[in-house]
Amino acid sequence: MRYAKVEFGAPTWRGVVVSCMVALAACGDEKKTPAEVDETPEVNAFFPQSLQDSVEAIAEALGEQPAAGSVKVAVVANRHSNYWTAAQIGTARAAAVIGCYSTFDATSDGLSASQVGIIERKVAEGFVGVSVAPLDADNIETAIAESADSAVDHDGNAETPERGVNVMTFDTDASPGSHRALYLGTENYEAGKTAGTKMLELLGSAGGKVAVLGGRGAASNAQERVRGVVDAFEGSDVEVAFQAYDDIDFDNDVPRQIVIDALAAHPDLAGIIGIYAYNGPIPLGVLEAEKLTGSVTLVAFDLDAQTIAGLKAGTVDAALGQRPYWMGYLSVYILYAMSALGADATMDLLTPWLGGERGDLFDSGHDVVTPENIDQYEAYLSSLGLSNS
């Protein structure tokens, strides 16, 4: 089995604090008077303080963890792509702060069977926790249930009983009723509704026809985002005139052709909403080729480098930014806490941040990025040591 893999071992040092918003003090010889010193540094509006608060709550509950180096947790994305670089960095940083061992894995082929194989291997290797972004909400459930029913050593103490592997999902949830402990990521219905609402705002009173494009039809995040968009348009002068899941297995020719087909079927198309990361750059390329930028409003999901360039140029009208860095960072903290404190105690600790019908949805939130605030968003990414360029 081939899969993309990056591993991060536990550090040999402790007491490292990774701050997501770094305030730099002046180090020069020039001294400022008290009146010249800003004692309340401005916080970037995109910084998710609520997520940072949850990390601090977990860290306080954990306290010092001298035996953390024996604990192994895994974050398993769907397929290796640039989108997951931020999550990979977040995974490594959280493990470094805690002192545990973490891996970040993803399939090389985008197949659910390959992802299941990665999870099975992690369990066999004694990982105490796995956070997975399911490629297929239904197919992943057997692996989740079997992991939860397995027995692994959580503390390196032969006298304490072995327990099942804690499994959570991120970015994309498993099917309803899953054995996973919680879902961490974008509340996809609400994100879709936000995208639809932004399109309504951009089209204004003129309204018009909109194409909703992209995503794997078997993935719950795609289904929920589309449902949110459709509901946002209800009762308005905007209609979904064209909708397509591409199920492309990452072949860009398919979503490109879908954009071309949408424009051919509806020459009066007023807008396009792309619900996956590649559904920003691909429609943008088609619109540029057909000289339709400015005539067709484009709302994208995720901040691909080309999408950011389009926002700067004004050829992308808005983009829904998710928070993959925090998905990786929080996955490690939550899985480690479940091992050290117990799953029930960890869920109780996270109650202020949990929602959904089952009380097990941790919404990492989303951002609306536009040509007007793209510079501020890039400054926020820089504060995390991230870049989309």
C-alpha positions as CSV (number, residue, x, y, z in Angstrom):
1,M,0.0,0.0,0.0
2,R,1.3,3.4,-0.9
3,Y,0.4,6.5,1.1
4,A,1.9,9.9,1.8
5,K,3.4,10.0,5.3
6,V,5.2,12.5,7.5
7,E,6.2,11.5,11.0
8,F,7.2,13.6,14.0
9,G,8.8,12.1,17.0
10,A,8.5,13.4,20.5
11,P,11.0,16.2,21.2
12,T,13.9,15.8,23.5
13,W,13.1,19.0,25.2
14,R,10.1,20.1,27.3
15,G,8.4,23.3,28.3
16,V,8.2,24.7,24.8
17,V,5.2,26.9,24.3
18,V,4.1,27.4,20.7
19,S,2.2,30.7,20.5
20,C,-0.1,31.1,17.5
21,M,0.0,34.9,17.7
22,V,3.5,36.2,18.3
23,A,4.1,39.7,19.7
24,L,7.6,40.9,18.8
25,A,9.2,43.3,21.2
26,A,11.5,46.0,19.9
27,C,15.1,45.1,20.5
28,G,16.9,48.2,19.3
29,D,18.7,50.8,21.5
30,E,16.0,53.4,21.0
31,K,13.8,53.7,24.1
32,K,10.2,54.8,23.9
33,T,8.3,56.8,26.5
34,P,5.2,55.2,28.1
35,A,3.0,57.3,25.9
36,E,4.6,55.8,22.8
37,V,4.2,52.2,23.9
38,D,1.1,50.4,22.8
39,E,0.3,48.2,25.8
40,T,-2.6,46.4,24.0
41,P,-1.3,45.0,20.7
42,E,-3.9,44.7,18.1
43,V,-5.1,41.2,17.5
44,N,-5.9,40.1,14.0
45,A,-9.6,39.8,13.5
46,F,-9.1,36.4,11.9
47,F,-7.5,34.9,15.0
48,P,-9.9,32.3,16.5
49,Q,-9.6,33.1,20.1
50,S,-12.2,30.5,21.1
51,L,-10.1,27.7,19.6
52,Q,-7.0,29.0,21.5
53,D,-9.1,29.1,24.7
54,S,-10.0,25.4,24.2
55,V,-6.3,24.5,23.8
56,E,-5.5,26.3,27.0
57,A,-8.4,24.6,28.9
58,I,-7.1,21.2,27.8
59,A,-3.5,22.1,28.7
60,E,-4.5,23.3,32.2
61,A,-6.4,20.0,32.8
62,L,-3.4,17.9,31.6
63,G,-0.8,19.7,33.6
64,E,2.7,18.2,33.3
65,Q,2.9,14.9,31.4
66,P,6.3,13.4,32.1
67,A,5.5,10.1,30.3
68,A,4.0,11.7,27.2
69,G,6.8,10.4,25.0
70,S,5.3,6.9,25.1
71,V,2.0,8.0,23.8
72,K,1.3,7.8,20.0
73,V,-1.5,9.6,18.2
74,A,-2.2,9.8,14.4
75,V,-3.9,12.3,12.1
76,V,-5.1,10.8,8.9
77,A,-6.2,13.1,6.1
78,N,-8.0,12.0,2.9
79,R,-5.4,12.5,0.3
80,H,-2.0,14.3,0.3
81,S,-2.4,17.9,-1.0
82,N,-1.3,21.4,-0.3
83,Y,-4.5,22.1,1.6
84,W,-3.3,19.8,4.4
85,T,0.1,21.4,4.9
86,A,-1.3,23.6,7.6
87,A,-2.9,20.7,9.4
88,Q,0.4,18.8,9.2
89,I,2.2,21.8,10.8
90,G,-0.5,22.0,13.5
91,T,-0.1,18.3,14.2
92,A,3.6,18.6,14.7
93,R,3.5,21.7,16.8
94,A,0.9,20.3,19.2
95,A,2.9,17.1,19.6
96,A,6.0,19.1,20.3
97,V,4.3,21.1,23.0
98,I,2.8,18.1,24.7
99,G,5.8,15.9,24.2
100,C,4.0,13.0,22.6
101,Y,4.6,11.1,19.3
102,S,2.5,12.0,16.3
103,T,2.2,11.1,12.7
104,F,0.4,12.8,9.8
105,D,-0.7,10.4,7.1
106,A,-2.8,10.6,3.9
107,T,-3.6,8.3,1.0
108,S,-1.7,8.6,-2.2
109,D,-4.7,7.4,-4.3
110,G,-7.7,8.9,-2.7
111,L,-9.3,5.5,-2.1
112,S,-11.3,4.8,1.0
113,A,-9.8,1.3,1.2
114,S,-6.3,2.8,1.4
115,Q,-7.4,5.1,4.2
116,V,-8.9,2.2,6.1
117,G,-5.6,0.4,5.7
118,I,-3.7,3.3,7.3
119,I,-6.0,3.2,10.3
120,E,-5.7,-0.5,10.8
121,R,-1.9,-0.2,10.7
122,K,-1.9,2.5,13.3
123,V,-4.0,0.4,15.6
124,A,-1.7,-2.6,15.1
125,E,1.3,-0.3,16.0
126,G,-0.2,0.7,19.3
127,F,-1.5,4.2,18.6
128,V,-3.9,5.2,21.3
129,G,-5.8,7.8,19.2
130,V,-6.6,8.4,15.5
131,S,-8.2,11.5,14.0
132,V,-9.4,10.8,10.4
133,A,-11.0,12.8,7.6
134,P,-13.1,10.1,6.0
135,L,-13.0,9.7,2.2
136,D,-16.3,7.9,2.4
137,A,-18.6,8.4,5.4
138,D,-20.1,4.9,5.3
139,N,-17.0,2.8,4.4
140,I,-14.9,4.2,7.2
141,E,-17.3,3.1,10.0
142,T,-16.1,-0.5,10.2
143,A,-12.5,0.7,10.8
144,I,-13.7,3.2,13.4
145,A,-15.8,0.6,15.3
146,E,-13.0,-2.0,15.2
147,S,-10.5,0.5,16.5
148,A,-12.8,1.6,19.3
149,D,-13.2,-2.1,20.3
150,S,-9.5,-2.9,20.1
151,A,-7.2,-3.0,23.2
152,V,-4.0,-0.9,23.3
153,D,-1.6,0.2,26.1
154,H,-2.4,3.9,26.9
155,D,0.2,4.6,29.6
156,G,3.1,2.1,29.3
157,N,2.1,0.6,32.6
158,A,1.6,-3.2,32.4
159,E,-0.5,-3.2,35.6
160,T,-3.3,-0.9,34.1
161,P,-5.8,-2.5,31.7
162,E,-5.5,-1.9,28.0
163,R,-8.3,0.2,26.4
164,G,-9.7,0.8,23.0
165,V,-8.3,3.4,20.5
166,N,-10.0,6.8,20.7
167,V,-11.1,7.8,17.2
168,M,-12.4,11.2,16.1
169,T,-13.1,12.7,12.7
170,F,-12.1,16.0,11.3
171,D,-12.9,18.1,8.2
172,T,-15.4,15.4,7.0
173,D,-17.6,13.5,9.4
174,A,-18.5,9.8,9.4
175,S,-22.1,8.7,9.0
176,P,-24.7,9.4,11.7
177,G,-24.5,7.0,14.6
178,S,-20.8,6.5,14.1
179,H,-18.6,5.1,16.9
180,R,-16.3,8.1,16.6
181,A,-15.9,10.2,19.7
182,L,-16.5,13.6,18.1
183,Y,-16.2,15.5,14.9
184,L,-13.8,18.4,14.7
185,G,-14.0,20.8,11.8
186,T,-16.1,23.1,9.7
187,E,-19.8,22.9,10.4
188,N,-20.3,22.3,6.7
189,Y,-24.0,23.1,6.4
190,E,-23.4,26.5,8.0
191,A,-20.3,27.1,5.8
192,G,-22.4,26.3,2.7
193,K,-25.1,28.7,4.0
194,T,-22.5,31.4,4.5
195,A,-21.2,30.9,1.0
196,G,-24.8,31.1,-0.4
197,T,-25.5,34.2,1.7
198,K,-22.3,35.9,0.4
199,M,-23.4,35.1,-3.2
200,L,-26.8,36.7,-2.5
201,E,-25.0,39.8,-1.2
202,L,-22.7,40.0,-4.2
203,L,-25.5,39.5,-6.8
204,G,-27.7,42.0,-5.1
205,S,-31.2,42.7,-6.3
206,A,-30.4,41.5,-9.8
207,G,-30.3,37.9,-8.5
208,G,-29.7,35.3,-11.2
209,K,-28.7,31.7,-11.9
210,V,-25.8,30.1,-9.9
211,A,-23.9,26.9,-10.5
212,V,-22.8,24.9,-7.4
213,L,-19.8,22.8,-8.4
214,G,-17.4,20.2,-7.0
215,G,-16.9,17.7,-4.3
216,R,-17.1,13.9,-3.8
217,G,-20.8,13.0,-3.7
218,A,-20.1,10.3,-1.1
219,A,-18.4,12.8,1.3
220,S,-20.7,14.3,4.0
221,N,-18.9,17.7,3.8
222,A,-19.8,18.1,0.1
223,Q,-23.5,17.1,0.7
224,E,-23.9,19.4,3.7
225,R,-22.2,22.4,1.9
226,V,-24.5,22.1,-1.1
227,R,-27.5,21.8,1.2
228,G,-26.5,25.0,3.0
229,V,-26.1,26.9,-0.3
230,V,-29.5,25.7,-1.5
231,D,-31.2,26.7,1.8
232,A,-29.5,30.2,1.7
233,F,-31.2,30.9,-1.7
234,E,-34.7,29.9,-0.6
235,G,-37.2,32.7,-1.1
236,S,-34.7,34.8,-3.1
237,D,-34.2,35.8,-6.7
238,V,-31.2,33.5,-6.9
239,E,-31.6,29.9,-8.0
240,V,-29.3,26.9,-8.3
241,A,-29.5,26.3,-12.0
242,F,-26.7,23.8,-12.3
243,Q,-25.3,21.4,-9.7
244,A,-22.7,18.7,-10.1
245,Y,-20.5,16.5,-7.9
246,D,-17.4,15.6,-9.8
247,D,-16.2,12.5,-8.0
248,I,-13.0,13.0,-10.0
249,D,-10.4,11.0,-8.0
250,F,-8.4,14.2,-8.4
251,D,-8.4,14.5,-12.2
252,N,-8.6,18.2,-12.9
253,D,-9.9,17.7,-16.4
254,V,-13.3,16.5,-15.0
255,P,-14.1,19.6,-12.9
256,R,-12.8,21.9,-15.6
257,Q,-15.2,20.3,-18.1
258,I,-18.1,20.6,-15.6
259,V,-17.5,24.4,-15.5
260,I,-17.5,24.5,-19.3
261,D,-20.7,22.5,-19.4
262,A,-22.4,24.8,-16.8
263,L,-21.5,27.9,-18.8
264,A,-22.7,26.3,-22.1
265,A,-26.0,25.2,-20.5
266,H,-26.6,28.6,-19.0
267,P,-25.0,31.5,-21.0
268,D,-26.7,33.9,-18.5
269,L,-25.1,32.3,-15.5
270,A,-24.6,34.9,-12.8
271,G,-22.4,33.1,-10.3
272,I,-20.4,30.0,-9.4
273,I,-19.9,28.5,-6.0
274,G,-17.1,25.9,-5.7
275,I,-17.3,23.8,-2.6
276,Y,-13.8,22.2,-2.6
277,A,-10.3,23.8,-2.7
278,Y,-9.7,23.1,-6.4
279,N,-13.1,24.6,-7.3
280,G,-11.7,28.1,-6.9
281,P,-8.7,27.9,-9.2
282,I,-10.3,25.7,-11.9
283,P,-13.5,27.8,-12.5
284,L,-11.2,30.9,-12.3
285,G,-9.1,29.5,-15.1
286,V,-12.1,28.8,-17.3
287,L,-13.6,32.3,-16.6
288,E,-10.3,33.9,-17.5
289,A,-10.0,31.9,-20.7
290,E,-13.5,32.8,-21.8
291,K,-13.1,36.4,-20.6
292,L,-15.9,36.2,-18.2
293,T,-14.2,37.4,-15.0
294,G,-16.2,40.3,-13.7
295,S,-19.3,39.0,-15.4
296,V,-19.7,35.8,-13.4
297,T,-19.4,36.1,-9.7
298,L,-17.1,33.5,-8.1
299,V,-17.3,32.3,-4.5
300,A,-14.7,29.6,-3.6
301,F,-14.0,27.3,-0.6
302,D,-10.5,27.3,0.9
303,L,-7.6,29.5,0.2
304,D,-5.6,27.8,-2.5
305,A,-2.6,30.0,-3.7
306,Q,-4.4,30.7,-7.0
307,T,-7.6,31.6,-5.1
308,I,-5.6,34.1,-3.0
309,A,-4.1,35.5,-6.2
310,G,-7.6,35.8,-7.6
311,L,-8.8,37.6,-4.5
312,K,-5.9,40.1,-4.8
313,A,-6.7,40.6,-8.4
314,G,-10.4,41.0,-7.8
315,T,-11.2,38.0,-10.1
316,V,-12.4,35.9,-7.1
317,D,-15.1,37.7,-5.3
318,A,-15.0,35.8,-2.0
319,A,-13.7,32.6,-0.4
320,L,-14.7,30.5,2.6
321,G,-11.5,29.9,4.6
322,Q,-11.5,26.8,6.8
323,R,-9.0,26.2,9.6
324,P,-6.9,23.1,8.8
325,Y,-4.1,24.2,11.0
326,W,-6.4,24.1,14.0
327,M,-7.8,20.8,12.9
328,G,-4.4,19.2,13.2
329,Y,-3.4,21.1,16.4
330,L,-6.6,20.3,18.2
331,S,-6.8,16.7,17.0
332,V,-3.5,16.0,18.9
333,Y,-4.6,17.8,22.0
334,I,-8.0,16.1,22.1
335,L,-6.6,12.6,21.4
336,Y,-3.9,13.0,24.0
337,A,-6.4,14.2,26.6
338,M,-8.7,11.3,25.9
339,S,-5.8,8.9,26.6
340,A,-4.5,10.7,29.7
341,L,-7.8,11.9,31.2
342,G,-10.3,9.5,29.7
343,A,-12.7,10.1,26.8
344,D,-15.7,11.0,29.1
345,A,-13.6,13.5,31.1
346,T,-12.3,15.1,27.9
347,M,-15.8,15.4,26.4
348,D,-17.0,17.1,29.7
349,L,-14.0,19.4,29.5
350,L,-14.9,20.4,25.9
351,T,-18.6,21.0,26.6
352,P,-18.4,24.8,26.1
353,W,-17.2,24.2,22.6
354,L,-19.4,21.3,21.6
355,G,-22.7,21.5,19.7
356,G,-24.9,19.4,17.4
357,E,-27.7,17.1,18.1
358,R,-25.4,14.6,19.9
359,G,-23.3,17.3,21.6
360,D,-20.2,15.9,19.8
361,L,-19.6,18.5,17.1
362,F,-16.6,20.8,17.7
363,D,-17.0,23.5,15.1
364,S,-13.5,24.9,14.1
365,G,-15.3,27.7,12.3
366,H,-14.7,29.4,9.0
367,D,-13.7,32.8,7.6
368,V,-15.1,34.9,4.8
369,V,-12.2,36.3,2.9
370,T,-12.7,39.0,0.2
371,P,-10.5,41.3,-1.9
372,E,-11.0,43.9,0.8
373,N,-9.6,41.9,3.7
374,I,-7.2,39.5,2.0
375,D,-4.1,41.4,3.3
376,Q,-5.4,41.0,6.9
377,Y,-6.0,37.3,6.3
378,E,-2.4,36.8,5.0
379,A,-1.1,38.6,8.0
380,Y,-3.0,36.1,10.2
381,L,-1.5,33.1,8.3
382,S,2.0,34.7,8.7
383,S,1.4,34.9,12.5
384,L,1.0,31.1,12.4
385,G,4.1,30.7,10.3
386,L,1.9,29.7,7.3
387,S,2.0,30.8,3.8
388,N,-0.2,30.0,0.7
389,S,2.2,31.5,-1.8
